[in-house]
Amino acid sequence: MRDQYSKKTLAAGAVGFFLSGLVAGGLLTRAFFFPASPPAPLSVPAQLEEAHRLLDKGLLADAEKSYLAILGRDPVNPEALSHLGNVAFQQGDMERALRFYDAALREDASYAHALWDKGSALRAKGDDAGAIKAWEAFARLLPADSSDVVQVRKWITEARARQGSASNKPGGVPKNFLLEKPPKGLIEGQSSR
């Protein structure tokens, strides 16, 4: 009887082992021949939203990578170009920031956010004349009574006053000048069109 029990145990174990191998082999074969497809890439607007969150958190290197990835998909995206300018601005590289703002404006001359930021960067650089020009272009795109145009008009008046004084020194404005955020629609990349 003991031999019979051992044979049954041995047979049951062999069948169990065989079935386990069959299941594992099937799963491995499926994974090998039919690998899981990579997750669908985020849409450009979703990528921009994520990149903006990174920028807002001060994760400049990660934000820059995200904006560059967007440009890999959409090489002339004015919002990504403009925000790469903001990354450069926050890193203290005004020339690079201005190149990105200009690239964004070449793609969409009515992209108000780039004009706002370009004016801010030029002011931080000490170029009041350039800042005035960018801010005046910004003001022409929006209703004259909007709070953002009122703010820009104030900055234009201040810049003109500085132009008349001898105290107009480059670098006189801290890097956090960009903390003056444009309106929500501009932050989201909407042009005035």
C-alpha positions in Angstrom: 0.0 0.0 0.0 2.9 2.3 0.8 4.2 1.8 -2.8 0.9 2.6 -4.2 0.6 5.8 -2.2 4.1 6.8 -3.3 3.3 6.2 -6.9 0.1 8.3 -6.6 2.1 11.0 -4.9 4.8 10.8 -7.5 2.3 10.9 -10.4 0.4 13.8 -8.9 3.7 15.7 -8.3 4.7 15.0 -11.9 1.4 16.2 -13.3 1.5 19.3 -11.0 5.1 20.0 -12.1 4.1 19.5 -15.8 1.2 21.9 -15.5 3.2 24.5 -13.7 5.8 24.3 -16.4 3.2 24.6 -19.0 1.7 27.7 -17.4 5.1 29.3 -16.8 6.2 28.4 -20.3 3.1 29.8 -21.9 3.5 33.1 -20.0 7.2 33.4 -20.9 6.5 32.5 -24.5 3.8 35.1 -24.7 6.1 37.7 -23.1 8.8 36.8 -25.6 6.8 36.6 -28.8 4.2 39.2 -27.8 5.9 41.8 -25.6 3.8 44.3 -23.9 3.5 47.4 -26.0 5.1 50.5 -24.5 2.6 52.9 -22.9 1.2 55.4 -25.4 3.1 58.7 -25.3 1.5 61.6 -23.7 -0.1 64.1 -26.0 1.9 67.3 -26.5 -0.5 69.4 -24.4 -0.2 66.8 -21.6 3.6 66.8 -21.9 3.6 70.6 -21.8 1.5 70.6 -18.6 3.9 68.2 -17.0 6.9 70.2 -18.1 5.3 73.4 -16.7 4.8 71.6 -13.3 8.5 70.7 -13.3 9.4 74.3 -14.1 7.1 75.6 -11.4 8.7 73.3 -8.8 12.2 74.6 -9.8 13.3 71.3 -11.3 15.0 73.1 -14.2 17.0 70.2 -15.6 13.9 67.9 -15.7 11.8 70.7 -17.2 14.4 71.3 -19.8 14.5 67.7 -20.8 10.7 67.7 -21.0 10.6 70.7 -23.2 13.3 69.3 -25.5 11.3 66.1 -25.8 8.3 68.1 -26.9 10.5 69.9 -29.5 11.6 66.4 -30.6 7.9 65.8 -31.6 7.0 69.3 -32.5 10.2 71.3 -33.4 8.4 74.6 -33.8 6.2 74.6 -30.7 6.2 78.2 -29.5 5.1 77.3 -26.0 8.0 74.8 -25.5 10.5 77.2 -27.1 9.3 80.1 -24.8 9.5 78.0 -21.7 13.0 76.8 -22.6 13.7 80.5 -22.5 12.3 80.6 -19.0 14.6 77.7 -18.0 17.6 79.6 -19.3 16.4 82.8 -17.7 16.2 81.1 -14.3 19.6 79.6 -14.9 20.9 83.2 -15.4 21.6 82.8 -19.1 19.8 85.8 -20.6 21.3 85.5 -24.1 20.1 81.9 -24.4 16.7 82.8 -22.9 16.3 85.6 -25.5 17.2 83.3 -28.4 14.4 80.9 -27.3 11.9 83.8 -26.9 12.8 85.0 -30.4 12.5 81.5 -31.8 9.0 81.2 -30.2 8.0 84.6 -31.7 9.3 83.6 -35.2 6.8 80.7 -35.0 3.9 82.8 -33.6 4.4 86.5 -33.5 1.2 86.8 -31.5 2.4 84.5 -28.7 1.9 86.9 -25.9 3.6 84.8 -23.3 6.9 85.0 -25.2 6.5 88.8 -25.5 5.9 89.1 -21.7 8.9 86.9 -20.9 11.1 88.5 -23.5 10.3 91.9 -22.0 11.1 90.6 -18.5 14.4 89.1 -19.7 15.4 92.3 -21.5 14.6 94.3 -18.4 16.6 92.0 -16.2 19.5 92.3 -18.7 19.2 96.1 -18.4 17.9 96.7 -21.9 14.9 99.0 -21.1 14.5 100.0 -24.8 14.2 96.3 -25.8 11.9 95.6 -22.9 9.6 98.5 -23.8 9.4 97.3 -27.4 8.4 93.7 -26.3 5.9 94.9 -23.8 4.3 97.3 -26.2 3.9 94.4 -28.7 2.3 92.4 -25.8 0.0 95.3 -24.9 -1.3 95.5 -28.5 -2.4 91.9 -28.4 -4.8 92.2 -25.4 -7.6 94.5 -24.3 -6.2 97.8 -23.0 -8.1 97.5 -19.7 -6.9 94.0 -18.9 -4.9 93.7 -15.7 -1.9 92.4 -17.5 -1.8 95.3 -20.0 -2.2 97.7 -17.0 0.8 96.0 -15.4 2.9 96.1 -18.6 2.0 99.8 -19.1 3.3 100.4 -15.5 6.6 98.6 -16.4 6.9 100.6 -19.6 6.5 103.9 -17.7 9.1 102.7 -15.2 11.5 101.6 -17.9 11.1 105.0 -19.7 11.9 106.7 -16.4 15.0 104.6 -16.0 16.1 105.4 -19.6 16.1 109.1 -18.6 18.2 108.5 -15.6 21.9 107.5 -15.3 21.1 104.6 -12.9 20.1 102.2 -15.7 22.6 99.4 -14.9 22.5 95.9 -16.4 21.6 93.1 -14.0 19.9 95.5 -11.7 16.8 93.3 -11.5 16.9 89.9 -9.7 16.2 86.6 -11.6 12.9 86.3 -9.9 11.5 89.0 -12.1 9.8 86.2 -14.0 7.8 85.4 -10.9 5.4 88.1 -12.3 3.3 85.6 -14.1 1.3 86.3 -17.2 -2.4 85.6 -17.2 -3.5 82.0 -17.0 -4.4 81.8 -20.7 -0.9 82.9 -21.6 0.7 80.4 -19.3 -1.3 77.7 -21.0 0.2 78.7 -24.3 -2.8 80.4 -25.9 -1.8 83.0 -28.4 -4.0 86.1 -28.9 -5.3 84.8 -32.2 
